Amino acid sequence: MLRPPVAWIAVAFGAGLWAGLSCFREPGPGMRDAVVPALVLAAALPLSRRAPLGAALGIMAVAGWLWGAAALRERAATCAGTWSREPGTGNGERSTEAAIVRLIDPVAAEGGVVEGELVDAARCGGTLRLRWPEGHEAAGGTTWVVAGRFAGDVTRGVLVARRVRLLDAVRRGRGAVRDRVIARAETLFGTRAAMVEALVLARRAELDPEIRERYARAGLAHLLAISGLHVGFVAGWIGIVLGILRVPRTRRPPLTVLAIGGYVWLLGFPAPATRAALMFLLRAVARWRERVVAPCGLVGLTALLLLWVDPWAVQSVGAWLSLAAVGAVIWAGRAAEQLPRPARLLAPALAATLLTAPISAFAFGTVAPIGVIANLVAIPLAGIAVPGLVMALGSSWLLPALAPHHPPGSGAGLALLEKIARVAAAIT
């Protein structure tokens, strides 16, 4: 089912996708941009019999190139894409824009930056980053009419809202669920709610910048950004809970897939979490079909599906780090099978750090070698703390009487993580 050549096919598709997103200046290929794909296809087709893998790589590179063009067209049709192309006024400023949006997260009275889903999709769709004005507290999932000036380009543009008006106070969609989870976290965890929101929902708007810097210096920044690791934690504990409830083994994988899918939807399908969900789904299908899974093929097929679902993941540092880390862990785990137990424990963390270090240095300009040691303690602890937080939030609705007893235990895990981050950051 999963053979290693799919890894090279994924690389070819990703390279073509990167070239398509980087080379096309306007949405959609023109005659000049179609020359390169035509030449590649002309060279690949005659090789299909003598060198089928080489021909497949060329064809997939062209497919990635065209998929990139399609992604550019789709982005150009969003409100951010449309507004970024509109000419400015005589004084260099863009004209006032208006839209109907449904907020994804709540906004405090102090205002701030928040994302919203455009409701008037007949005009232009997509999501939109908003600079929310002060004095207008808003709940997640509520619908607003906003007006202001669009600043920036299509990739980093922000609508600086000058006027906002509540259109629908009923919380709906993903924003409504996130709003309820955030409110429950603030009720249960108080001053630690910002950390809980970062670890569970990837909401870092309220997180102290000093904490972010501390975790980055300690090599633990990936714990504050939802990654495949978090999805793996949740999936593992879901399996344990289903086992305790004596759910039949045949029903556990589909129930776990549904739960993981709901969690990734709640997060907004970030590339690292989507990668982990796809990998779990592929493993579940392989076990259901009773097929042997080649690790290299599993990673390659996961990357290929991720780039197909989310073309922009090819330019996401989170996706690079996620795939590099999981590939390093799989390779190191197999290479260290015959080594003593301490080496087997250290090898995956060391390999993941070495392979992701160039990416971190290129993207962030920093590498934390102490993270190799810190992660050996922090990751197992986070494997208990993060699912504990999720279960505490979930069970507070199902069993409200037990809600006051969850924060002390979960808070102890957060305190230990904070202590590890402080010690590791002080060593660097």
Phi, psi and chi 1 to 4 in degrees:
 res  aa     phi    psi   chi1   chi2   chi3   chi4
   1 MET       -  -49.9  177.5 -178.8  177.3      -
   2 LEU  -117.1  106.8  -57.8  176.8      -      -
   3 ARG  -113.0  148.4  -64.6 -178.0  178.1  179.1
   4 PRO   -51.8  -35.2  -29.2   35.1      -      -
   5 PRO   -54.7  -22.9  -29.4   37.0      -      -
   6 VAL   -65.1  -24.7   75.0      -      -      -
   7 ALA   -65.0  -43.5      -      -      -      -
   8 TRP   -67.6  -34.8  -64.8  106.7      -      -
   9 ILE   -63.9  -40.6  -69.5  175.0      -      -
  10 ALA   -63.8  -40.2      -      -      -      -
  11 VAL   -62.5  -43.8  170.2      -      -      -
  12 ALA   -63.4  -43.7      -      -      -      -
  13 PHE   -63.4  -42.5 -176.3   82.1      -      -
  14 GLY   -64.7  -39.8      -      -      -      -
  15 ALA   -64.3  -43.7      -      -      -      -
  16 GLY   -64.5  -38.9      -      -      -      -
  17 LEU   -64.2  -44.3 -179.6   60.7      -      -
  18 TRP   -59.5  -44.8  179.8  -76.8      -      -
  19 ALA   -63.5  -40.8      -      -      -      -
  20 GLY   -63.8  -42.6      -      -      -      -
  21 LEU   -70.7  -28.9  -66.4  175.1      -      -
  22 SER   -87.0  -32.1  -57.9      -      -      -
  23 CYS   -89.0  -34.9  -65.4      -      -      -
  24 PHE   -74.9  121.3  -67.5  140.9      -      -
  25 ARG   -90.6  -29.2  -65.3  -66.6  179.0 -100.2
  26 GLU  -112.2  151.9  -62.1  -65.0  -27.8      -
  27 PRO   -64.9  119.0   21.6  -31.0      -      -
  28 GLY    98.5  140.3      -      -      -      -
  29 PRO   -77.9  143.8   28.0  -32.0      -      -
  30 GLY  -101.0 -169.8      -      -      -      -
  31 MET   -63.5  -40.8  -71.4  -61.2  -64.4      -
  32 ARG   -65.7  -39.2 -177.5 -172.3   61.0 -178.1
  33 ASP   -73.5  -15.9  -60.4  -44.8      -      -
  34 ALA   -86.0   -7.5      -      -      -      -
  35 VAL   -67.3  -46.3  173.0      -      -      -
  36 VAL   -62.2  -49.4  174.1      -      -      -
  37 PRO   -58.8  -38.4  -23.9   33.8      -      -
  38 ALA   -64.3  -41.2      -      -      -      -
  39 LEU   -66.2  -40.3  -68.5  176.0      -      -
  40 VAL   -64.3  -43.6  173.7      -      -      -
  41 LEU   -64.7  -40.1  -75.0  176.8      -      -
  42 ALA   -62.7  -31.7      -      -      -      -
  43 ALA   -82.7  -29.6      -      -      -      -
  44 ALA   -79.2  -39.8      -      -      -      -
  45 LEU   -61.4  -43.9  -68.7  177.8      -      -
  46 PRO   -64.7  -19.8  -21.9   34.1      -      -
  47 LEU   -90.2    0.8  -64.3  175.0      -      -
  48 SER   -61.6  -28.9   57.5      -      -      -
  49 ARG   -88.4  -43.9  -69.3 -173.1  176.8 -178.6
  50 ARG   -78.7  -37.7  -65.7 -175.4  177.7  179.7
  51 ALA  -135.3   75.7      -      -      -      -
  52 PRO   -61.4  -36.9   19.0  -30.6      -      -
  53 LEU   -66.9  -42.2  179.9   57.4      -      -
  54 GLY   -61.8  -41.2      -      -      -      -
  55 ALA   -64.2  -40.4      -      -      -      -
  56 ALA   -63.2  -38.6      -      -      -      -
  57 LEU   -63.6  -42.7  -64.5 -179.0      -      -
  58 GLY   -64.1  -42.9      -      -      -      -
  59 ILE   -65.0  -41.0  -67.6  172.1      -      -
  60 MET   -68.4  -32.7  -68.3  -56.1  -65.3      -
  61 ALA   -63.9  -41.3      -      -      -      -
  62 VAL   -66.3  -40.7  171.6      -      -      -
  63 ALA   -60.6  -40.9      -      -      -      -
  64 GLY   -65.2  -39.4      -      -      -      -
  65 TRP   -58.7  -48.8  178.5  -75.5      -      -
  66 LEU   -69.5  -33.9  -61.9  177.5      -      -
  67 TRP   -65.7  -34.7 -161.4 -121.0      -      -
  68 GLY   -64.5  -39.9      -      -      -      -
  69 ALA   -63.2  -40.1      -      -      -      -
  70 ALA   -65.1  -38.4      -      -      -      -
  71 ALA   -64.4  -38.2      -      -      -      -
  72 LEU   -65.1  -40.6  -75.7  173.8      -      -
  73 ARG   -62.7  -41.5  -74.3 -162.7  -59.3  -89.5
  74 GLU   -65.0  -42.4 -177.0  178.4   -0.1      -
  75 ARG   -67.1  -36.6 -171.4  178.8   69.1  174.3
  76 ALA   -65.4  -23.3      -      -      -      -
  77 ALA   -82.9   -9.4      -      -      -      -
  78 THR   -73.9  168.2   62.7      -      -      -
  79 CYS   -62.4  -41.5  -74.6      -      -      -
  80 ALA   -61.7  -41.0      -      -      -      -
  81 GLY   -66.2  -40.1      -      -      -      -
  82 THR   -67.2  -47.2  -57.7      -      -      -
  83 TRP   -68.0  -33.1  -64.7  -19.6      -      -
  84 SER   -67.7  -21.5   64.2      -      -      -
  85 ARG   -92.6   -8.8  -63.4 -165.7  -54.7  -88.7
  86 GLU   -73.7  138.1  -69.3 -177.2   -4.0      -
  87 PRO   -68.7  152.1   25.8  -34.0      -      -
  88 GLY   -79.4  174.0      -      -      -      -
  89 THR   -78.6 -175.4   59.4      -      -      -
  90 GLY   -63.0  -30.0      -      -      -      -
  91 ASN   -91.1   12.3   56.8    5.1      -      -
  92 GLY    92.6   -5.4      -      -      -      -
  93 GLU   -95.1  151.3  -65.2 -175.4   -6.0      -
  94 ARG   -77.7  157.7  -69.6 -164.6  176.7  106.1
  95 SER   -72.4  165.2   59.1      -      -      -
  96 THR   -71.2  134.6  -60.2      -      -      -
  97 GLU  -115.1  153.8  -54.0  -69.4   -7.7      -
  98 ALA  -135.1  147.8      -      -      -      -
  99 ALA  -157.1  160.1      -      -      -      -
 100 ILE  -106.6  120.8  -59.5  175.0      -      -
 101 VAL  -128.6  152.0  -61.8      -      -      -
 102 ARG  -112.2  118.8 -178.4  174.5  -64.5  136.9
 103 LEU   -68.0  139.0  -61.5 -178.8      -      -
 104 ILE   -86.1  -33.5  -66.0  177.1      -      -
 105 ASP  -129.4  158.2  -77.6  -32.8      -      -
 106 PRO   -70.0  158.5   24.6  -33.2      -      -
 107 VAL  -125.9  131.3 -172.1      -      -      -
 108 ALA   -75.9  170.5      -      -      -      -
 109 ALA   -64.9  -21.6      -      -      -      -
 110 GLU   -76.0   -7.0  -64.8   79.7    9.1      -
 111 GLY    80.8 -162.8      -      -      -      -
 112 GLY   138.9 -170.8      -      -      -      -
 113 VAL   -97.5  131.5  177.7      -      -      -
 114 VAL  -144.4  154.7   65.4      -      -      -
 115 GLU  -100.6  148.9  -73.7 -167.8   -4.9      -
 116 GLY  -139.0  147.3      -      -      -      -
 117 GLU   -91.7  128.4  -61.3  172.2  -22.0      -
 118 LEU   -72.4  126.7  -75.0  138.5      -      -
 119 VAL   -89.8  -35.5  177.5      -      -      -
 120 ASP   -80.9   65.5   50.3  -14.7      -      -
 121 ALA   -67.6  -17.7      -      -      -      -
 122 ALA   -64.4  -28.6      -      -      -      -
 123 ARG   -84.9  -57.6  179.4 -171.7  172.4 -163.7
 124 CYS  -164.0  144.0   54.3      -      -      -
 125 GLY  -110.9 -157.1      -      -      -      -
 126 GLY    92.9 -172.0      -      -      -      -
 127 THR  -106.6  161.9   59.1      -      -      -
 128 LEU  -142.0  133.0 -170.3   63.9      -      -
 129 ARG   -86.1  133.3  -63.7  178.5   69.7 -128.2
 130 LEU  -122.7  137.0  -56.0  159.4      -      -
 131 ARG   -93.8  100.5  170.2   69.8   69.6  176.2
 132 TRP   -78.8  136.6 -158.4 -102.5      -      -
 133 PRO   -76.0  159.6   28.0  -34.2      -      -
 134 GLU   -71.4  155.4  -63.9 -177.7    6.1      -
 135 GLY    82.9   10.6      -      -      -      -
 136 HIS  -132.5   76.0  -64.1  -84.5      -      -
 137 GLU   -63.9  137.3 -173.6  175.1    0.6      -
 138 ALA  -140.1  144.3      -      -      -      -
 139 ALA   -92.4  149.3      -      -      -      -
 140 GLY   -65.5  141.5      -      -      -      -
 141 GLY    89.7   -7.9      -      -      -      -
 142 THR   -83.6  155.7   53.7      -      -      -
 143 THR  -108.4  132.9  -54.6      -      -      -
 144 TRP  -132.4  152.7  -65.5   73.0      -      -
 145 VAL   -98.9  123.1  178.8      -      -      -
 146 VAL  -122.4  147.5  -62.1      -      -      -
 147 ALA  -141.8  140.2      -      -      -      -
 148 GLY   176.0 -165.1      -      -      -      -
 149 ARG  -105.0  138.2  -62.7 -172.1 -174.8  -82.5
 150 PHE   -88.4  125.7 -175.7   79.0      -      -
 151 ALA  -117.7  139.3      -      -      -      -
 152 GLY    97.9 -168.9      -      -      -      -
 153 ASP  -106.2 -170.0   56.3   16.1      -      -
 154 VAL   -68.8  -26.7   64.0      -      -      -
 155 THR   -86.0  -34.5   57.0      -      -      -
 156 ARG  -126.0   22.3  -59.5 -179.4 -179.4  178.7
 157 GLY   -71.7  148.8      -      -      -      -
 158 VAL  -135.4  133.9  178.2      -      -      -
 159 LEU   -87.8  110.1 -179.7   63.7      -      -
 160 VAL   -80.7   99.1 -177.2      -      -      -
 161 ALA   -73.9  124.4      -      -      -      -
 162 ARG   -98.0  -33.8  -55.0  -72.0  177.6   81.9
 163 ARG  -132.3  134.1  -63.1 -175.6  -60.6  -84.2
 164 VAL  -134.2  145.6  -63.3      -      -      -
 165 ARG  -144.0  131.1 -179.5  167.7   64.0   86.5
 166 LEU   -68.4  127.2 -178.6   62.4      -      -
 167 LEU  -105.0  -38.0 -171.3   63.8      -      -
 168 ASP  -146.5  114.3 -173.9   -0.3      -      -
 169 ALA   -81.6   -9.3      -      -      -      -
 170 VAL   -75.0  125.9  178.5      -      -      -
 171 ARG   -76.4  131.0  -65.7  176.0  -66.3  179.2
 172 ARG  -135.2  157.8  -54.8  176.7 -171.3  -85.2
 173 GLY    66.9 -156.3      -      -      -      -
 174 ARG   -62.4  -37.1  179.7  161.4   58.4   95.9
 175 GLY   -62.0  -34.3      -      -      -      -
 176 ALA   -66.1  -42.5      -      -      -      -
 177 VAL   -65.7  -45.4 -178.5      -      -      -
 178 ARG   -62.4  -39.5  -71.1  176.8   64.1   91.6
 179 ASP   -61.3  -42.7 -174.9   83.2      -      -
 180 ARG   -67.7  -39.1  -69.7 -176.0  174.1   90.1
 181 VAL   -65.5  -42.4  173.5      -      -      -
 182 ILE   -64.2  -43.0  -69.2  168.8      -      -
 183 ALA   -63.1  -40.1      -      -      -      -
 184 ARG   -68.2  -37.3 -173.9   55.5   57.2   95.4
 185 ALA   -62.7  -41.2      -      -      -      -
 186 GLU   -66.3  -34.7  -67.3  174.2   -9.1      -
 187 THR   -70.3  -42.9  -59.4      -      -      -
 188 LEU   -80.9  -38.1  -67.6  177.5      -      -
 189 PHE  -112.2   -6.9  -63.5   96.6      -      -
 190 GLY    57.9 -119.0      -      -      -      -
 191 THR   -67.7  -18.7   56.8      -      -      -
 192 ARG   -91.6    6.4  -73.2 -174.9  171.9  143.3
 193 ALA   -61.1  -37.3      -      -      -      -
 194 ALA   -61.6  -40.4      -      -      -      -
 195 MET   -67.2  -39.8  177.8   65.6   76.1      -
 196 VAL   -61.6  -43.7  174.5      -      -      -
 197 GLU   -64.0  -36.4  -65.7  164.7   16.3      -
 198 ALA   -68.3  -42.5      -      -      -      -
 199 LEU   -74.8  -29.0  -70.1  172.2      -      -
 200 VAL  -102.3  -38.8  175.3      -      -      -
 201 LEU  -115.9   -1.6  -67.4  178.1      -      -
 202 ALA    61.5   29.7      -      -      -      -
 203 ARG   -99.7  107.2 -177.5  175.7 -175.3 -101.9
 204 ARG  -111.7   12.0  -64.7 -175.1  -69.8  173.5
 205 ALA   -62.6  -35.0      -      -      -      -
 206 GLU   -96.6    2.5  -54.6  -63.5  -32.4      -
 207 LEU   -80.0  135.8 -165.0   61.3      -      -
 208 ASP   -61.5  128.0 -170.0  -18.6      -      -
 209 PRO   -57.3  -29.7  -24.6   33.4      -      -
 210 GLU   -64.2  -36.1 -177.0  179.8  -12.8      -
 211 ILE   -67.5  -42.4  -64.7  178.2      -      -
 212 ARG   -58.8  -45.7  -60.0 -173.7 -160.7  178.2
 213 GLU   -64.5  -38.9  176.9   64.9   21.0      -
 214 ARG   -64.0  -45.5 -176.6 -177.6  -53.4  136.6
 215 TYR   -66.7  -34.8  -87.9   72.7      -      -
 216 ALA   -66.2  -42.9      -      -      -      -
 217 ARG   -66.9  -28.0  -67.4 -159.1  -48.1  -90.1
 218 ALA   -84.6   -3.0      -      -      -      -
 219 GLY    74.3   22.9      -      -      -      -
 220 LEU  -118.2   19.2  -58.1  174.9      -      -
 221 ALA   -62.3  -26.8      -      -      -      -
 222 HIS   -66.0  -19.3   59.7   94.3      -      -
 223 LEU   -73.5  -26.1  -64.7  179.6      -      -
 224 LEU   -87.9  -16.8  -59.8 -179.6      -      -
 225 ALA  -107.6  122.6      -      -      -      -
 226 ILE   -55.2  124.8  -66.8  -65.5      -      -
 227 SER  -129.9 -177.3   62.9      -      -      -
 228 GLY   -62.4  -24.7      -      -      -      -
 229 LEU   -60.3  -44.0 -168.5   65.0      -      -
 230 HIS   -63.4  -43.2  -64.3   70.1      -      -
 231 VAL   -62.8  -39.0  177.3      -      -      -
 232 GLY   -63.3  -40.1      -      -      -      -
 233 PHE   -57.8  -50.7  -68.5  156.2      -      -
 234 VAL   -63.3  -43.2  173.7      -      -      -
 235 ALA   -62.0  -42.2      -      -      -      -
 236 GLY   -62.2  -43.4      -      -      -      -
 237 TRP   -73.7  -30.1  -80.1   94.7      -      -
 238 ILE   -61.9  -42.6  -70.1  173.7      -      -
 239 GLY   -61.1  -39.6      -      -      -      -
 240 ILE   -65.2  -44.2  -66.8  174.3      -      -
 241 VAL   -64.3  -42.6  170.8      -      -      -
 242 LEU   -63.4  -34.9  -67.1  177.4      -      -
 243 GLY   -66.2  -41.8      -      -      -      -
 244 ILE   -63.1  -37.2  -65.8  174.0      -      -
 245 LEU   -78.8    0.6  -63.4  176.4      -      -
 246 ARG    59.9   39.1  -63.8 -175.5  178.6 -179.5
 247 VAL   -72.2  134.8  175.5      -      -      -
 248 PRO   -53.6  142.9  -25.5   33.8      -      -
 249 ARG   -57.8  -34.6  -70.9 -175.8  175.9  -85.5
 250 THR   -67.6  -22.3   55.2      -      -      -
 251 ARG   -95.6  -12.6  -63.7 -177.1 -179.3  180.0
 252 ARG   -66.2  -47.9  -67.2  178.7 -165.2  176.6
 253 PRO   -58.0  -48.4  -25.5   35.7      -      -
 254 PRO   -63.7  -36.4   17.4  -29.4      -      -
 255 LEU   -66.4  -39.1  -70.1  176.2      -      -
 256 THR   -66.5  -40.8  -54.0      -      -      -
 257 VAL   -61.3  -42.9  167.8      -      -      -
 258 LEU   -62.8  -42.9  -71.7  175.6      -      -
 259 ALA   -65.4  -42.8      -      -      -      -
 260 ILE   -65.6  -41.2  -68.8  175.8      -      -
 261 GLY   -59.4  -42.0      -      -      -      -
 262 GLY   -64.6  -38.6      -      -      -      -
 263 TYR   -67.4  -43.7 -178.2   51.7      -      -
 264 VAL   -66.0  -36.5  175.0      -      -      -
 265 TRP   -61.4  -42.4  166.7   80.2      -      -
 266 LEU   -62.0  -34.6 -176.8   62.5      -      -
 267 LEU   -74.8  -19.3  -63.0  175.0      -      -
 268 GLY    94.1   21.5      -      -      -      -
 269 PHE    56.0   51.9  -64.0   99.4      -      -
 270 PRO   -65.1  150.6   24.6  -33.1      -      -
 271 ALA   -57.0  -46.2      -      -      -      -
 272 PRO   -63.0  -41.7  -22.7   34.3      -      -
 273 ALA   -68.5  -37.8      -      -      -      -
 274 THR   -64.0  -39.4  -55.7      -      -      -
 275 ARG   -58.8  -46.3 -171.9  -84.8  -52.0  161.3
 276 ALA   -64.8  -40.4      -      -      -      -
 277 ALA   -65.1  -41.3      -      -      -      -
 278 LEU   -65.3  -39.9  -71.9  171.9      -      -
 279 MET   -65.0  -41.2 -177.4  170.0  -73.2      -
 280 PHE   -64.5  -40.2 -176.0   87.3      -      -
 281 LEU   -63.1  -43.1  176.0   61.3      -      -
 282 LEU   -64.1  -40.9  -69.7  173.8      -      -
 283 ARG   -64.8  -39.0  -74.1 -174.8   63.0   87.5
 284 ALA   -65.1  -41.2      -      -      -      -
 285 VAL   -65.1  -41.1  171.7      -      -      -
 286 ALA   -63.3  -41.8      -      -      -      -
 287 ARG   -66.8  -39.1  -71.2 -176.8  178.2 -179.7
 288 TRP   -62.9  -38.1  173.5   59.2      -      -
 289 ARG   -85.2   -1.0  -63.1  -68.7  -57.4  -84.7
 290 GLU    57.3   48.3  -62.1 -179.2   -6.6      -
 291 ARG  -109.9  149.1  -59.8  -64.5 -179.7   87.8
 292 VAL   -79.5  131.4  177.0      -      -      -
 293 VAL  -100.0  119.3  178.8      -      -      -
 294 ALA   -80.9  121.3      -      -      -      -
 295 PRO   -55.8  -42.7  -26.4   35.3      -      -
 296 CYS   -62.9  -41.6 -177.3      -      -      -
 297 GLY   -66.6  -36.4      -      -      -      -
 298 LEU   -63.1  -45.6  177.5   62.7      -      -
 299 VAL   -64.6  -42.3  174.8      -      -      -
 300 GLY   -63.8  -45.5      -      -      -      -
 301 LEU   -67.7  -36.1 -175.3   55.2      -      -
 302 THR   -61.7  -45.3  -59.6      -      -      -
 303 ALA   -62.3  -40.3      -      -      -      -
 304 LEU   -63.6  -45.6 -174.8   61.1      -      -
 305 LEU   -65.9  -38.4  -69.2  177.1      -      -
 306 LEU   -61.4  -44.3  175.7   62.2      -      -
 307 LEU   -69.0  -28.5  -63.9  179.1      -      -
 308 TRP   -72.3  -42.6  176.1   63.1      -      -
 309 VAL   -72.6  -41.3  173.0      -      -      -
 310 ASP  -132.0   88.7 -179.9   13.4      -      -
 311 PRO   -57.7  -31.6  -20.9   31.5      -      -
 312 TRP   -73.6   -8.3  -63.7  101.9      -      -
 313 ALA   -62.6  -22.7      -      -      -      -
 314 VAL   -65.7  -20.7   75.3      -      -      -
 315 GLN  -107.1   12.2  -64.8 -177.5  -10.0      -
 316 SER   -94.6  122.4  168.4      -      -      -
 317 VAL   -63.4  -35.3  177.1      -      -      -
 318 GLY   -60.3  -39.7      -      -      -      -
 319 ALA   -67.5  -41.6      -      -      -      -
 320 TRP   -58.7  -49.8  -60.6   -9.1      -      -
 321 LEU   -63.5  -39.3  -67.9  172.3      -      -
 322 SER   -64.8  -48.5 -178.6      -      -      -
 323 LEU   -68.5  -39.8  -73.3  168.4      -      -
 324 ALA   -64.3  -41.8      -      -      -      -
 325 ALA   -67.2  -45.4      -      -      -      -
 326 VAL   -68.3  -36.2   72.9      -      -      -
 327 GLY   -64.0  -41.5      -      -      -      -
 328 ALA   -66.0  -40.4      -      -      -      -
 329 VAL   -64.7  -43.3  167.5      -      -      -
 330 ILE   -63.9  -46.1  -68.7  174.5      -      -
 331 TRP   -64.2  -45.5  174.2   82.4      -      -
 332 ALA   -67.0  -36.9      -      -      -      -
 333 GLY   -61.8  -40.3      -      -      -      -
 334 ARG   -74.6  -37.4  -60.8 -178.1   68.9 -173.4
 335 ALA   -70.1  -27.0      -      -      -      -
 336 ALA  -100.9   15.7      -      -      -      -
 337 GLU   -59.0  -35.6  -73.8  179.0  -13.0      -
 338 GLN   -93.9    1.8  -53.9  -59.4  -36.1      -
 339 LEU   -86.7  165.3  -62.2  179.6      -      -
 340 PRO   -60.2  160.5  -23.0   32.8      -      -
 341 ARG   -57.7  -44.6 -178.0  175.5  178.5   80.0
 342 PRO   -57.6  -39.6  -25.1   35.8      -      -
 343 ALA   -67.0  -37.5      -      -      -      -
 344 ARG   -65.3  -32.9  -66.8 -160.0  -54.6  -91.0
 345 LEU   -74.8  -36.6  -67.8  175.4      -      -
 346 LEU   -82.0  -30.7 -175.7   61.3      -      -
 347 ALA   -58.2  -48.2      -      -      -      -
 348 PRO   -60.6  -44.4  -24.6   35.4      -      -
 349 ALA   -64.4  -40.8      -      -      -      -
 350 LEU   -66.1  -44.2 -179.8   60.0      -      -
 351 ALA   -64.2  -42.6      -      -      -      -
 352 ALA   -63.1  -40.2      -      -      -      -
 353 THR   -66.2  -44.0  -59.4      -      -      -
 354 LEU   -65.3  -39.2  -68.2  175.9      -      -
 355 LEU   -77.6  -31.6 -165.1   57.6      -      -
 356 THR   -88.7  -12.5   57.3      -      -      -
 357 ALA   -59.3  -46.0      -      -      -      -
 358 PRO   -61.4  -36.2  -21.8   33.6      -      -
 359 ILE   -66.2  -44.9  -58.4  174.4      -      -
 360 SER   -63.1  -41.4  -61.9      -      -      -
 361 ALA   -64.8  -39.7      -      -      -      -
 362 PHE   -70.1  -42.2  173.1   75.8      -      -
 363 ALA   -84.3  -39.3      -      -      -      -
 364 PHE  -114.8  -11.4  -51.3  115.2      -      -
 365 GLY    74.3   18.2      -      -      -      -
 366 THR  -150.7  149.6 -178.7      -      -      -
 367 VAL  -137.9  137.5  177.5      -      -      -
 368 ALA  -114.2   94.3      -      -      -      -
 369 PRO   -60.6  -28.4  -22.0   33.5      -      -
 370 ILE   -62.8  -17.4 -170.2   61.5      -      -
 371 GLY   -61.5  -25.5      -      -      -      -
 372 VAL   -59.5  -46.2  177.1      -      -      -
 373 ILE   -76.5  -43.6  -54.2  -60.0      -      -
 374 ALA   -61.3  -37.5      -      -      -      -
 375 ASN   -69.3  -26.9  -83.0  -72.5      -      -
 376 LEU   -61.0  -30.5  -69.8  177.5      -      -
 377 VAL   -96.6  -40.6 -178.1      -      -      -
 378 ALA   -71.4  -38.1      -      -      -      -
 379 ILE   -66.5  -47.7  -72.0  179.2      -      -
 380 PRO   -60.6  -36.5  -23.7   34.8      -      -
 381 LEU   -67.2  -42.1 -179.1   58.6      -      -
 382 ALA   -65.4  -30.9      -      -      -      -
 383 GLY   -63.0  -21.2      -      -      -      -
 384 ILE   -96.0  -41.2  -60.8  173.7      -      -
 385 ALA   -69.7  -46.5      -      -      -      -
 386 VAL   -64.1  -51.8  172.3      -      -      -
 387 PRO   -61.1  -31.3  -22.5   34.1      -      -
 388 GLY   -63.5  -39.7      -      -      -      -
 389 LEU   -65.2  -43.1  -63.8  173.0      -      -
 390 VAL   -61.5  -44.5  173.6      -      -      -
 391 MET   -68.4  -35.8  -68.2 -179.1 -176.4      -
 392 ALA   -63.7  -42.7      -      -      -      -
 393 LEU   -67.4  -42.0  -67.1  169.4      -      -
 394 GLY   -69.4  -45.5      -      -      -      -
 395 SER   -70.8  -19.1   60.8      -      -      -
 396 SER   -65.8  -22.2   64.5      -      -      -
 397 TRP   -86.0  -41.7  -83.7  -68.4      -      -
 398 LEU   -74.2  -39.5  -60.9  175.8      -      -
 399 LEU  -129.5   77.0  -59.8  170.9      -      -
 400 PRO   -58.1  -29.1  -21.8   33.0      -      -
 401 ALA   -64.4  -27.7      -      -      -      -
 402 LEU   -90.2   -6.4  -61.8  178.9      -      -
 403 ALA   -55.9  -41.8      -      -      -      -
 404 PRO   -65.8  -17.0  -21.8   34.3      -      -
 405 HIS   -89.7  -11.0  -58.5  -73.7      -      -
 406 HIS   -77.8  -44.8  -69.2  -56.6      -      -
 407 PRO   -55.7  -40.6  -26.6   35.3      -      -
 408 PRO   -58.8  -45.5  -25.2   35.5      -      -
 409 GLY   -66.8  -46.3      -      -      -      -
 410 SER   -67.3  -36.1  -57.6      -      -      -
 411 GLY   -64.5  -31.8      -      -      -      -
 412 ALA   -64.2  -40.1      -      -      -      -
 413 GLY   -63.2  -41.3      -      -      -      -
 414 LEU   -64.0  -40.2  -67.0  179.1      -      -
 415 ALA   -64.2  -39.8      -      -      -      -
 416 LEU   -66.4  -40.9  -72.4  173.7      -      -
 417 LEU   -60.3  -42.4  -81.2  176.2      -      -
 418 GLU   -63.4  -38.9  177.2   64.7   15.3      -
 419 LYS   -64.8  -42.8 -176.7   65.7  175.1  177.8
 420 ILE   -61.5  -43.0  -66.3  169.3      -      -
 421 ALA   -63.6  -40.6      -      -      -      -
 422 ARG   -63.7  -46.9  -74.4 -179.1 -179.5  -85.3
 423 VAL   -64.5  -46.4  172.6      -      -      -
 424 ALA   -65.2  -39.3      -      -      -      -
 425 ALA   -67.1  -33.1      -      -      -      -
 426 ALA   -70.8  -26.9      -      -      -      -
 427 ILE   -73.8  -35.1  -65.0  175.2      -      -
 428 THR   -68.0      -   55.7      -      -      -
